[in-house]
Amino acid sequence: MISIATPMMWTLFTVFVVLALVVDLLMLKSTGPHKVTTKEALIWSLFWIALSMVFNYGLWWYLRDSGHPDADRIGMEFLTGYLVEKALAVDNIFVFLLIFNYFAVPPQSQQRVLIYGVLGAIVLRAILIFVGAVLILEGGMRTAYRTVESVTGTTVAFEESDASAWPAPARLSPSLDGYLDESIPAPLTSRTHGIVEASITFHVDPGSEPIEDQGAASATLNGREVFLAMPNRWQEIGIDRLQNGAAAVDYGFGRVRRFFPINWSTRMWEAQYTQCDFEHADLIRKFFDRMKGRCREFYMPTWQNDLEPVGGISGTTLTVEGTETDAVYSGSTVWKAVAIRKTDGTWLTSTVTDMSASGGNSVLTLSTSLTVAHDDIAQVSWLPVWRFSSDAMTMSWPKEDVAEIKLPMQMLENLAVE
């Protein structure tokens, strides 16, 4: 058990509490049985409250002076606990009044009865705490290791026979094979508080970890998955011109992927997802696993209103305002697909097979026949090909049920799928 105090401090604290009780009893004996006035009750209440605040300040000062990192937090916890207990003690007054009235305890004897009640409560609590601690330390946590033979529905069969009954709160947890580092950093020990901090790294043997469900693609286009999880923040972090192979990535188990040279200025972007619940974070994680980091390519919109449609979409023709689209993007090896977001939140995707200018507008010929009214179109974005620029995904949990995710991405040419 970790304690913020030394054994000597606990001894002094216990002696102080006993002395406080003795003083209370001696004052009761010296004054004799009498009716406690409001003034006397108020003076004694203020005295004990002031004494508690002095102790609170002394505890905080000692921890801060000795360099304890949580001095402020512990001091505030004591103050909060004291105020809560003080507030909860108010209802005891009504209980005392009911008992005194029921048993007709005279006013001059009520103080003595209260003292005996407090002493009895302290003794009983000490006994219960001691017995409970002994039961916890002797009982401990039972742990059994078994080899799973099969899992059928909610039934788990083990290879080893076990006739002992497991209590209802028992839990099954998977165990992993692995190894520790040959050495670990020397643990840091607080001389004052006896707290030890150590960093131990456990390496899981490849193939022994459980295989997680990677889910299935919600949409595909030309043999690539379409990623339609819109980020909260979408920012360009750089434009790099690559003349050499991106990398030769070894994914383990004899699988190596070499990326071919990209002779154009590729854009580096970062998608940031904030306030993600568990379901949303799990969806993004599964997609990252399906892409195997930098290994696979995918389609994803630019999330911007790149093209302004003229009228709706009928068949394979999409007409957008101005001739700049045809002048700038015709013949491009990057901008060869579009994503149409409808007002109901759904997406439609298609590759662009041809682009031309007509009547002061640009006409895009789509590979997929679509029928969408102009009022139903909320946004038309380019749909480039991407891959993650890192094999690591950053996921943090500022709160227990809220995740923040950062995904660095690299825009690619829209070439034929290998």
N, C-alpha and C positions, 0 to 999 in steps of 0.2 A: 504493500500500500504506500502510495506517495503522499507525503505530508509537507506542508509549507513551513512547519515548525520543528524545532529540535526537541528531543525528549525532555531537556531541561525546561523549555518553554511550556510544554504540556504539564509538567509537574507544577510549575509556578501558577499556571492557569487554574489547575485543580485546587491548589492551596488557596488561591484568591477566592474561588467560588465558595469553598468551605468557610473561609473567614467571613464572607458576606452573609452567609446563612447564620453563622454564630452571632455576628453583630445584630442581625435582625431579631434573633431569639433573645439576646441580652437586653435589647431595647424593650422588647415586649415584657420581659421579666421585671425590668426596672420601673416601667410605667404601671405595670399591673393591668388587670382587666379593666377596660374602659371603652366608652363609645368613641370611635374614631371620627373626628370632625372633618369637614371638607378641607379646611386649611391644612391640617396635619396630613391628610391623604395626598393633597396637591404637592406639599413640600417633599414628601417621600417619593412620589412619582417623578418629580423633576430631578431629584437626587439620583435615582437609579437610571433615568434616561441620560443624564449628563455623564454618569459613570460609563454607560455603554458607548457613548460617543467618544469619550476619552480613549477607551479601549480600541474603538474603530480607528481613530486617528493614529494611535500607537502602533497598531498592526500595519496600517498602510505605510507609516514612516519607516518602520523596521524593514519591510519588504523593499521599499524604494531605496533605502540607504544601503541595503545589502546587494543591490543590483538585480533583484528579481524582475524578469521581463513582464510579469502580469500583476505588478503591484497595484496599478489603478483598477484593473478588473476585479481583483480579489477584494480590495477595499470597498468597491461599489457593490459587490455581491453580498458582503456582510451587512452593509447599510440597507440594501434592498430586503434581505432576509429578516432583518430586525424590524423594519417598518411593516412588512407583511405579517409577521408574528404579532406585533403590537396591535395591528388592525384586527386580526383574528381573535385576539384576547378580549376584545370589547364584548363579544357575544357571551363570554364566560360570566360577565357581570350579571346578566339576566338569569343565567343558570344558578349562580350563587344566591340571588334574591329568591328564586323559587324554592331552593333547598332550605334557606334560612326561614322562610315563611312557613314551609310545610312542617319542618321540625321545630318551629317556634324557638329558634336560637336567639337568645337575648343579644342586643347590640353590643354590650360590653364583652361578650365572648366570641363574637364573629371574627375578630382579628386572629385569635388563637386557633380557631377552627381552620381558617385559611392557611395559616402557617403549617399546621399538620397536614393539610391537603397537599400543599406544595411539596413538602418533604416526602409524602407517600408517592406522589407522581414521579419525583426524581428517582426514588429507589426502584419503583416498578419499571420505569423506562430503562434504567441501567441494567436491570436483570434481563429485560427483553432484548436489548441491544447485544448484551454479552451472549445470550443463548443463540440469537440469530447469527451472530458472527461465527460462533463455533460450528453451527450447522452448515453454514456456507463454506467455511474453510475445510471441514471434514468431508462434506458431500462433493464439492467441486463440480466440475463438468465432465460427464462421462463421454468419452470419445471412442468410437469403434471404427476400424478400417475394414472394408469389405470390397471384394472384386465383383463388379457388375457382370452378370451373365447375359441378361436380356432385359429389355424394357418394353412392356406391352401396355399401351394406354397409360394408366396411372399406377401400374403394378411394376415394381422393380424386383427382379430375381437375382440373388447373389450366388456365387459359386460356393462360398462357405456356409455351412449350416449354423444357425444361431437360434437357440431355444429361449434366450432371454427376451423378456417383453420390453419394448421401448415405449417410454411415456409419450403422451399426445404431443407435447411441444417439440419432440425430436425433429431435427432437420437433416436433410441429405445435402451434402456439398461435394462437388467434384474435386478430386485431388489431382495435381499435376506432377509429372516427373521433371526433375531439373537438377541444377547444381548451384552452389554458391561460389562466389569469387574465392581465389586462393588466399586473399587477405582482405581485411576490412579496415577502414580508417579507425584510428584510436577513438574510443568513445569519449565524449565530452561530459565531464562530471562537475556538477555544481557543488563546491565545497560547503556552501552554506545550507543548501536545501536537499542535497543528496539525490538530485535528479540526474539520470543518465540519459544521454542522447546518442544513439548509434545509427549508422546508415548501413544497411545490409541489402545487397542486390541478389535477387534470385533469378536465374536464367532458366527458362522453360525449354525442355528438350523439344526440338522441332517435331511436329507430328503428334505430340502428346496432348496438346491443348484441344478442347472440344471445338468441333467445326460449327461455326455459327451460321445461321440461316442468312444468306445474302439477298433474299427476296428475288423478285422478278421485275423485268423492265416494264414500266407502265406504257411506254411508247417507243417505237423504233422507226428509223427512216434509212433506207438504203444500207441495211446491215449494221447500222450504228444505233445505239440507244440515244434517246432524246431526254435530256435532263431539264425538267421544268419546275424545279424548286427555286422560286424567285428569292434572291438575297435581300436583306434589309439595306445593305450598302454594297455598291458595286463600283470599284474604282480601278483606274489604270495605274499600274505601279512601274511601268517601264516599257520601252520599245528597244528590243535587242535585234541586231542583225547577225544571224548565225551562218557561218560558212563551213563549220565542221559538224560532225555527228553530234547530236545532243548528248548522248551517253550510251554506254553499254551497261545495261542494268542487269545484275544477277539477282533473280528473285528466289534463289534457293531451289533445292531439289532438282538440280540440273537444268533449270529453265533460265536462259539468258536471252535478252532482247536488245538488239542494236538498232538505234534510231538513225534514219538516213539524214543527210545534210538538208538544211532548209535555207535556200538562197534567197531569202526575202526578209523584210523587217517584220518580225513576229511580235505581237503585242502581248505583254504580261499583265494579267489582271488578278485581282483578289476579290473573292466573294465573301462577304461577312454576314453571318446569320446570328441574330441576337434574339433573346427571349424565346428560345426554342423549347417546347415541351419535349417530353421523352419520345413521343411518337414521331415528331418532326426530326429530332436529332437522330433517331434510329433509322429513319428513311434516308437521310443524308449519309450516315455511316455505311449502310448497306450498299448504296450506290458507289461510294468510294471503294468498298471492298470488291464490288463487281468489276470496277475499272482497274483493279490491282495497281493503284497508284498511277504511275506514268505509263503503264503498259498499254492501256487501251484508249481509243479515241471515242469521242461522243459529240453529238450535236447539242448546242445550248443557245438560246436567243441572246441578243445583246441587251435585252430588257429595256431598250429605248424605242421611241417612236421614229424609226428610221425612214419609213416610207408613208406618204399620205395618199390613201387610196382615193380614186375618183369613181364614185359609185360603188356598187357591190361587186362581188365576184361571181361570175357565171361560167361554169365550165372550167377551162384551163387558162383563162385570161385574167390577169390582174393589172389594172391600169392605175398608175400613180402620177401625181402632179409633177410637172416640169420634165425637161429633157436631160437634166443633170444626171439622173440615175443611169440612163442609158450611156451617156457620155463618159461617166466615171467608172461604172461597174461592169460594162459590157466586156466580155472576154476575161473577167477576173477569175483566178483560180481559188479565190477565198470566198467571195460573196456569191454563192451558187445555190442558196436555199433560203426560204423565208418561213417565219412563224407568225400566224395570225391569232391574236388573242381576242376572243369574242366577249361581249358584254356580260355573259353569264360566267366568265372566268375560265372557260375551256379553251384549249389551244388546238389549232390545225397547222400542220406542217407539210411542206412540199419543196422539192427541188425546183430550180429554175433552169429550164432547158434552152431558153432563148430570150433575148432582150432587144428591143428596137424602139425607135422614136416614131410617134404618130400624133398629129394634131396638137403639137405643143406639149405632149405628155410622153411618158415612158410606158411601154407595154411589156409586161413580163409574161412569158409563157410557162405555165406550171406543168409538172409531170403528173399531177393528181387533179382530177376534176372535182371542183368545189362549188357549192352554192351557198353564198352568204350575203344577206342584205347589207347595204351600207350602214344602216342604223345599228346593226348587230356587231360591227367591227369596232373594237376598242383600241387596238394597236396592231401595227404591222412592223415586225422587227426582222433584221437579217438573222440568219441561223447559221453561224459559222461552225466549223469543226474545232474541237478543243481537246486537250488532254491536260491532266494535272501536271504541274511543273515540279511536284515533289511527291515522294513516296510516303510522306508523313502528313497526317491530318491533325490540325490543332483543334482540340475540343476541351473546353473548360466548363466547369459548373459553378458559377458564382453563388447559386442557390441550389438546394437539393433537387429541385424540380425544374430548373431553368438552365439551359445550356447556351454557350456561345461558341461558334464554329468559324474557322477561317480556312478558306480553300484557295490556294494560289493556282492559277490556270494559265495556259499558254495557247494562243490562237494558232491554228494550223491551216495549211492549204487543204481545200476540199478535193482530195484525190481519191481514186478508187480504193475500196477496202481491200487490203492484202488478203 
